[in-house]
Every structure is written in C-alpha cells, then in structure tokens.
Amino acid sequence: MKYIVLVGDGMADRPLESLGGKTPLQVAKKPHLDFLAQHGLVGLVKTIPDGTPPGSDIANLSILGYDPRKYYTGRAPLEAASRNIQIHPNQTAFRCNLVTIQNGVMVDYSSGHISTEEAKSLIDSLAQKLNSSEIQFYSGVSYRHLTIITGEFTKLNCTPPHDITNQPIAGFLPNGQNSELIRDLMQKSEPILANHPVNRARINAGKNPATTIWLWGQGKPPQLPTFQEKYQLTGGVITAVDLIKGLGKYAGLVAPDIPGATGYLDTNYAGKVEAARKILERSDFVLVHIEAPDECGHQGRSDLKIKAIEDFDERIVGPMLDFAYQFPEFRLLVLPDHATPICIQTHSEEPVPFVLYTSPEIPTATAQAFDEFNAASTKIYVENGFELLDILTEK
C-alpha cells in the first residue's frame, strides 16, 4: 500500500462577486481533482483547532497527524530544522521576512517575491553588520529567512506580515516581552537595506525593494514522535517551503531539496513529481506541498489563484495519480491546508474540502466536483484535522 498526500496551500476560498459568486476552486478547470471527487470520499475537514491561529504551520501539523494544541511551539523552529540550524536552550528562532513598507504601510510581505539570489545578498549584508554573539541571520528562499536570537520571548506578540497587507504597521509592531530588542533590530536593518545595490537595482527596474526585515513566528524546537512511530510508515515530504521541510524532518521523514522549487507559480513542478516518485519507489508515504495558491491569495489575485489551482491539478495531481496506478494498492488524499480568501488576503480558519481516493475503488461519498460547496453537500465532516491521516491509513 502506498499513501500519497497532495496539499494545495491556501487553495480554499470564499465566493467572489468578480467570479459571479463562485470561488476560484469552482471556476478553475481541474479535471483530475473533479475525477477524484466523483470517485472518492469527499467532505470538509477542520485543520485549524479552535483557539489556534490559522497558519500553515498549524494546518500542516494537523495534516501530518499531529495535534497542534499538543505539539506546536512556533513556526520558525520548524524552518530552522529544514536548514539544520541548531537552536540552543537559551535561544529563540524567528522567521525573518524581507518586506516592503512605504509611508508606514505594509505594501508587500514578500518584497515583490524577491529572488533567492537577491535576498541572499541582502541577508548576507545584514549578517555582516548586525550579527553578534546574541544575533545570527540565516538566508533562505525568496523572502523567507531566519534570525536566531538569544533571549526569552515566550510572551512576545508578533504579527505575520501577510496578515496586514496594505495596512499601517503602527498597531502591529512586536509588543510584549523583549519587544524593544526586536523593534530595534528591525529598525537597524532599514539603512543597510536602503543603501544596498540589490535594492537600488530593483527600484530602477520598477520592482518592490526590501525596505526592512519583519520578525515573527518565534519559538523553540518541538518534541514530536516520529511518523514511523505513529503510523509505522516511512517516507518524505516534497516542498519548496522550509516550514514543511522542517516539519518533515522533525517527523523523521526525508525532505530533499528540489532545484528550481520557488514556492510560487514558477516552481519546478516536474522536479517535485520526480522526487515524490523516487520516495514512493523505496518507501510508503509522500506528501507533496504546493505553495502557489496561497501566495496568490495573499496578493488578492483571483486570476493568478485560478492559474495556481489549474497548475496544481495538471502538473501535480494528474502526474501523481498516473504514477500511483503502477502500484497494486494506493490511497490518495488531496486538500488545502487552510483557506486563503482573496477578499481578506490572509489565512482563515473555516473547514476546507478534502478528497480521499482509493485504488481499488470502494463505495464512498462522492461529489460532482472538488470545491468548497460540493464538499459541504456530502455532509462528511472531520472535526479534528489531525485525525484525517488516521482515516487515510486506517489506523
């Protein structure tokens, strides 16, 4: 038996007037997802437990079968694990975004989806001038980086920058325990970035510059039982995003680097499929994560989100389904981790659609298409997202 999970990050949405009262999932041409819905178990699942923030960290912990209320300690330590960055007991990991702030407004949480090469040059300059025995900067992919800081920040409040797009930042700056240190570090980054050749070139090219760093998602390393201990399965995760890689590593799953994986519309879809195939050839389980729908939701671009969903269907779901048929038995689960509604340009906590397809097929609650409303029509509802993997594996 082979187990496959395909995650279209932030794929779920709400009806949009501009789409005739439909969601991007309803409008998108997605023949493979609709086939699965017509032949599989379709329903809604609550991946965000009550009282927890609707982040990809929380949601993907749930998808991998871990109760976030028990195991979640913050986003940044998961990302640190992806890059084998050690966090000492007296240190805290922070996610470090390169953002564009203009006239006190969060214009762009991603600095125009800055390239990894440009971002590395900026982070290297910050590290050269701001690193110390208490502070270390580490470059990542595109706008996503890490800062490790000595100190205690368990009562510090930080806001994800993608939650405040086009809003004044004044009411969302870090506050609480040791917030002065964090604000000071963010402020110190501004003149370094302002004078950097990368930013001057971006401005000349009409692109958003990285005007400052934004620190958030802080935490210390979690303690997770391995995936093999929980499900007696081995496998891996395929993603461009350090968060998912780190989660996979804490779960004892392999998390290979995929050349050309960007976490956006230009990601290396074929490379991800090939890496997933190699994992399935030698183990039991693979999770393939695609970030692009979420990024397009944060931008408020329904046209791009529809394209991201169609790319996910054509370039991930279709090829993975074709490959799965070479095995005598397999189970395929497809879902968003959370919703990223265009109308609010950030994550939300409502239940999301899922489809579970088995081969050989068994009689299940089918739907005409894969979308939010067809999923609701089946009346199948999984209250705890972390139990969905138990259903997949029949634990």
Wavefront OBJ file of the C-alpha trace (Angstrom):
o trace
v 0.000 0.000 0.000
v 1.248 3.464 -0.933
v -0.031 6.637 0.732
v 0.040 9.985 -1.084
v -0.992 13.387 0.267
v -1.164 16.382 -2.087
v -1.531 19.806 -0.460
v -2.562 22.893 -2.423
v -1.624 25.520 0.152
v -4.403 28.065 0.735
v -6.421 26.686 -2.190
v -9.821 27.076 -0.478
v -11.592 30.425 -0.701
v -14.925 32.263 -0.446
v -17.374 33.291 -3.203
v -16.245 36.352 -5.135
v -18.515 38.831 -6.865
v -15.910 39.197 -9.595
v -16.269 35.446 -10.299
v -20.066 35.502 -10.422
v -20.443 34.411 -6.826
v -18.110 31.431 -7.230
v -14.800 30.537 -5.608
v -11.521 30.088 -7.521
v -11.848 26.317 -6.991
v -15.277 26.375 -8.640
v -14.052 28.400 -11.612
v -10.734 26.614 -12.197
v -10.505 23.872 -14.817
v -9.326 20.894 -12.791
v -10.338 17.610 -14.438
v -8.140 15.424 -12.241
v -9.443 16.852 -8.969
v -13.011 16.549 -10.230
v -12.386 12.928 -11.248
v -11.166 12.170 -7.739
v -14.242 13.871 -6.262
v -16.535 11.799 -8.484
v -14.891 8.539 -7.391
v -13.671 9.180 -3.852
v -14.680 10.198 -0.351
v -15.367 13.944 -0.289
v -16.013 16.138 2.721
v -14.831 19.016 4.877
v -12.060 18.905 7.470
v -11.179 21.356 10.220
v -7.390 21.685 10.074
v -7.246 24.684 12.439
v -8.240 23.744 16.003
v -10.316 26.281 17.925
v -8.132 28.836 19.668
v -5.137 28.443 17.356
v -4.063 30.867 14.596
v -4.870 29.781 11.009
v -1.290 29.391 9.860
v 0.338 26.882 7.526
v 2.370 25.629 10.477
v -0.730 24.716 12.488
v -2.569 23.331 9.460
v 0.252 21.134 8.186
v 0.923 19.749 11.646
v -2.713 18.653 11.543
v -2.406 17.168 8.069
v 0.585 15.078 9.137
v -1.408 13.748 12.096
v -0.031 15.841 14.950
v -2.428 17.695 17.277
v -1.186 21.323 17.144
v -2.551 22.013 20.614
v -0.084 19.447 21.920
v 2.937 19.836 19.642
v 3.037 23.377 18.252
v 5.849 25.600 19.585
v 6.179 28.164 16.782
v 6.854 28.377 13.068
v 10.497 29.448 12.986
v 11.985 26.404 14.765
v 10.399 24.181 12.114
v 12.069 26.243 9.409
v 15.382 26.137 11.278
v 15.270 22.355 11.278
v 14.939 22.410 7.494
v 18.352 24.058 7.260
v 19.946 22.090 10.087
v 20.297 25.229 12.193
v 20.827 24.331 15.809
v 18.810 26.243 18.411
v 20.302 26.223 21.914
v 18.087 26.230 25.011
v 18.718 29.941 25.635
v 17.915 30.884 22.028
v 14.712 31.583 20.101
v 14.192 31.225 16.361
v 12.356 33.971 14.434
v 11.038 33.969 10.898
v 12.603 36.939 9.122
v 10.694 38.295 6.127
v 12.135 40.807 3.716
v 9.193 43.197 3.310
v 8.298 46.447 1.583
v 6.996 49.186 3.893
v 6.175 52.577 2.412
v 4.841 55.555 4.349
v 4.232 53.299 7.330
v 2.116 50.806 5.336
v 2.869 47.106 4.711
v 2.849 47.283 0.921
v 4.334 43.836 0.250
v 5.105 40.999 2.673
v 7.432 39.394 0.069
v 9.311 42.364 -1.465
v 7.850 41.507 -4.847
v 8.669 37.806 -4.395
v 12.304 38.763 -4.412
v 14.613 36.150 -5.927
v 16.625 33.872 -3.675
v 19.891 35.212 -5.115
v 18.954 38.843 -4.451
v 17.685 38.014 -0.987
v 20.844 36.125 -0.053
v 22.927 39.185 -0.900
v 20.730 41.337 1.345
v 20.735 38.881 4.247
v 24.500 38.450 3.961
v 24.902 42.223 4.327
v 22.619 42.252 7.356
v 24.588 39.406 8.888
v 27.882 41.174 8.267
v 26.732 44.309 10.088
v 24.261 43.005 12.694
v 25.434 39.504 13.664
v 26.766 39.159 17.196
v 27.088 36.534 19.893
v 23.359 37.060 20.560
v 22.014 37.500 16.997
v 22.564 35.429 13.842
v 20.933 35.835 10.420
v 20.438 32.892 8.027
v 19.345 33.261 4.410
v 16.567 31.111 2.966
v 14.346 31.011 -0.132
v 12.983 34.207 -1.717
v 11.695 36.494 1.049
v 11.732 33.796 3.778
v 14.697 33.867 6.184
v 15.595 33.191 9.807
v 17.077 35.063 12.732
v 18.241 33.264 15.868
v 18.288 35.475 18.967
v 19.487 34.748 22.496
v 16.750 35.518 24.991
v 13.298 34.630 26.210
v 10.329 35.655 24.059
v 7.513 33.385 25.195
v 5.328 36.413 25.979
v 6.240 38.415 22.884
v 3.426 39.141 20.420
v 4.317 39.281 16.729
v 2.036 39.589 13.713
v 2.618 37.724 10.425
v 3.259 40.365 7.754
v 0.918 38.671 5.255
v -1.917 39.352 7.712
v -1.559 43.137 7.380
v -1.060 43.743 3.666
v -1.938 47.361 2.749
v -2.434 48.263 6.416
v -0.462 50.699 8.613
v 2.110 48.774 10.632
v 1.944 51.021 13.708
v -0.617 48.869 15.505
v 1.077 45.594 14.582
v 4.693 46.068 15.633
v 6.070 43.492 18.088
v 4.929 44.089 21.637
v 5.409 42.405 24.983
v 8.429 40.572 26.367
v 11.725 41.995 24.994
v 9.867 43.709 22.148
v 12.248 46.690 22.298
v 15.106 44.453 21.182
v 13.100 43.121 18.236
v 11.862 46.533 17.120
v 15.378 47.929 17.384
v 16.768 45.147 15.201
v 14.077 45.731 12.576
v 14.856 49.454 12.592
v 18.604 48.853 12.282
v 18.015 46.822 9.130
v 16.463 49.758 7.264
v 19.554 51.890 6.419
v 21.533 48.772 5.491
v 18.848 47.679 3.048
v 18.169 51.177 1.730
v 21.756 51.590 0.526
v 22.177 48.112 -0.917
v 22.873 47.719 -4.669
v 20.237 44.979 -4.928
v 17.524 47.353 -3.765
v 18.733 50.188 -5.973
v 18.582 47.846 -8.954
v 15.088 46.659 -8.013
v 13.831 50.232 -7.741
v 15.339 51.099 -11.132
v 13.576 48.042 -12.596
v 10.232 49.091 -11.119
v 10.201 46.289 -8.541
v 9.396 46.498 -4.834
v 12.565 46.892 -2.744
v 13.156 45.126 0.563
v 12.909 48.099 2.891
v 13.108 46.298 6.231
v 13.035 42.939 7.971
v 9.901 41.764 9.770
v 10.413 39.302 12.630
v 7.624 36.904 13.669
v 6.738 33.238 14.167
v 9.149 32.848 17.074
v 9.576 29.661 19.060
v 11.725 26.872 20.414
v 12.115 23.339 18.993
v 9.107 20.981 19.366
v 9.217 17.403 20.588
v 7.420 15.160 18.097
v 7.105 11.379 17.892
v 8.323 10.252 14.505
v 5.959 9.439 11.676
v 7.190 5.865 11.779
v 6.403 5.632 15.496
v 2.882 6.976 14.911
v 1.957 5.174 11.693
v 4.615 2.501 11.126
v 5.343 4.173 7.770
v 8.446 5.662 6.185
v 8.521 8.364 3.550
v 9.149 12.022 2.842
v 7.856 15.491 2.072
v 8.316 17.427 -1.170
v 8.133 21.211 -0.911
v 9.884 24.492 -1.625
v 8.992 25.804 1.822
v 11.335 25.434 4.788
v 8.372 25.168 7.161
v 7.187 21.909 5.590
v 10.728 20.569 5.217
v 11.412 21.227 8.875
v 8.163 19.624 9.952
v 9.073 16.603 7.872
v 12.498 16.365 9.460
v 11.072 16.550 12.993
v 8.719 13.730 11.947
v 11.658 11.650 10.729
v 10.684 11.994 7.063
v 13.138 12.800 4.291
v 12.860 16.314 2.827
v 15.005 16.610 -0.309
v 15.948 19.935 -1.850
v 14.345 20.390 -5.254
v 16.309 22.560 -7.734
v 14.116 25.355 -9.028
v 11.495 24.996 -6.297
v 10.443 28.579 -5.512
v 7.141 28.349 -3.652
v 5.442 30.365 -6.406
v 3.905 29.948 -9.877
v 7.336 29.407 -11.420
v 8.229 26.455 -9.188
v 9.693 23.244 -10.592
v 6.554 21.098 -10.756
v 8.191 18.310 -12.757
v 11.098 18.147 -10.320
v 8.701 17.786 -7.413
v 6.813 14.965 -9.094
v 10.049 13.144 -9.904
v 11.283 13.491 -6.313
v 7.951 12.194 -4.994
v 8.142 9.182 -7.312
v 11.608 8.298 -6.046
v 10.392 8.420 -2.454
v 7.411 6.163 -3.206
v 9.600 3.665 -5.016
v 11.542 2.981 -1.824
v 9.083 3.817 0.978
v 5.397 4.018 1.906
v 4.346 7.657 2.130
v 4.865 11.011 0.452
v 3.388 14.467 0.958
v 3.715 16.943 -1.922
v 3.147 20.571 -0.952
v 2.483 23.384 -3.452
v 2.654 26.934 -2.099
v 1.497 28.950 -5.127
v -2.291 29.140 -4.448
v -1.603 30.621 -1.015
v 0.801 33.231 -2.373
v -1.757 34.314 -4.970
v -4.429 34.547 -2.289
v -2.209 36.844 -0.245
v -1.824 39.049 -3.305
v -5.587 39.273 -3.747
v -5.254 37.983 -7.312
v -8.119 35.644 -8.209
v -6.780 35.258 -11.751
v -3.407 34.039 -10.508
v -5.011 31.834 -7.872
v -7.130 30.138 -10.532
v -3.965 29.552 -12.577
v -2.191 28.145 -9.495
v -5.067 25.702 -8.912
v -5.082 24.656 -12.565
v -1.303 24.150 -12.477
v -1.651 22.082 -9.299
v -4.267 19.906 -10.997
v -2.430 19.477 -14.292
v 1.162 19.315 -13.128
v 0.880 17.616 -9.713
v -2.443 15.805 -9.240
v -2.580 14.295 -12.736
v 1.013 13.013 -12.877
v 0.916 11.700 -9.300
v -2.355 9.851 -9.958
v -0.931 8.313 -13.140
v 2.172 7.194 -11.262
v 0.162 5.770 -8.365
v -1.639 3.331 -10.655
v 1.575 1.357 -11.094
v 1.106 0.069 -7.545
v -1.446 -2.668 -6.751
v -2.985 -0.553 -3.989
v -2.741 3.109 -3.061
v -4.625 5.821 -1.192
v -4.515 9.417 -2.341
v -5.575 12.382 -0.172
v -5.861 15.883 -1.659
v -6.734 19.053 0.253
v -5.744 22.629 1.035
v -4.075 23.122 4.387
v -6.311 26.150 5.075
v -8.267 28.773 3.191
v -6.628 31.983 1.966
v -9.631 34.026 0.825
v -8.990 36.660 -1.832
v -11.352 39.049 -0.044
v -9.161 39.245 3.074
v -5.760 38.337 1.547
v -4.778 36.208 4.508
v -5.500 32.843 6.122
v -8.843 31.935 7.675
v -9.951 29.139 9.959
v -13.011 27.671 8.181
v -13.046 23.948 7.286
v -11.559 23.042 3.909
v -12.565 20.440 1.295
v -10.754 17.129 1.043
v -10.988 14.093 -1.202
v -9.716 10.617 -0.378
v -9.379 8.290 -3.355
v -8.501 4.616 -3.050
v -7.412 2.053 -5.606
v -9.072 -0.390 -5.845
v -12.051 1.957 -5.524
v -14.561 1.465 -2.713
v -18.084 2.956 -2.442
v -17.784 6.390 -0.832
v -19.462 9.796 -0.511
v -18.768 11.276 -3.936
v -19.403 14.743 -5.352
v -19.770 16.256 -8.812
v -16.642 18.396 -8.444
v -13.897 19.266 -5.997
v -14.732 22.570 -4.326
v -15.933 24.030 -1.046
v -19.663 23.683 -1.715
v -19.662 20.205 -3.223
v -17.603 19.070 -0.239
v -20.149 20.549 2.162
v -23.009 18.852 0.308
v -21.794 15.355 1.252
v -22.289 16.106 4.974
v -18.957 14.379 5.700
v -17.123 16.408 8.336
v -13.876 15.643 10.143
v -13.750 17.777 13.294
v -10.076 17.190 14.111
v -7.771 17.592 11.134
v -5.054 15.548 12.780
v -7.373 12.514 12.635
v -7.593 12.643 8.831
v -4.324 10.755 8.474
v -5.741 8.028 10.700
v -8.571 7.723 8.180
v -6.072 7.637 5.309
v -4.016 4.891 6.946
v -6.970 3.196 8.659
v -5.105 3.274 11.928
l 1 2 3 4 5 6 7 8 9 10 11 12 13 14 15 16 17 18 19 20 21 22 23 24 25 26 27 28 29 30 31 32 33 34 35 36 37 38 39 40 41 42 43 44 45 46 47 48 49 50 51 52 53 54 55 56 57 58 59 60 61 62 63 64 65 66 67 68 69 70 71 72 73 74 75 76 77 78 79 80 81 82 83 84 85 86 87 88 89 90 91 92 93 94 95 96 97 98 99 100 101 102 103 104 105 106 107 108 109 110 111 112 113 114 115 116 117 118 119 120 121 122 123 124 125 126 127 128 129 130 131 132 133 134 135 136 137 138 139 140 141 142 143 144 145 146 147 148 149 150 151 152 153 154 155 156 157 158 159 160 161 162 163 164 165 166 167 168 169 170 171 172 173 174 175 176 177 178 179 180 181 182 183 184 185 186 187 188 189 190 191 192 193 194 195 196 197 198 199 200 201 202 203 204 205 206 207 208 209 210 211 212 213 214 215 216 217 218 219 220 221 222 223 224 225 226 227 228 229 230 231 232 233 234 235 236 237 238 239 240 241 242 243 244 245 246 247 248 249 250 251 252 253 254 255 256 257 258 259 260 261 262 263 264 265 266 267 268 269 270 271 272 273 274 275 276 277 278 279 280 281 282 283 284 285 286 287 288 289 290 291 292 293 294 295 296 297 298 299 300 301 302 303 304 305 306 307 308 309 310 311 312 313 314 315 316 317 318 319 320 321 322 323 324 325 326 327 328 329 330 331 332 333 334 335 336 337 338 339 340 341 342 343 344 345 346 347 348 349 350 351 352 353 354 355 356 357 358 359 360 361 362 363 364 365 366 367 368 369 370 371 372 373 374 375 376 377 378 379 380 381 382 383 384 385 386 387 388 389 390 391 392 393 394 395
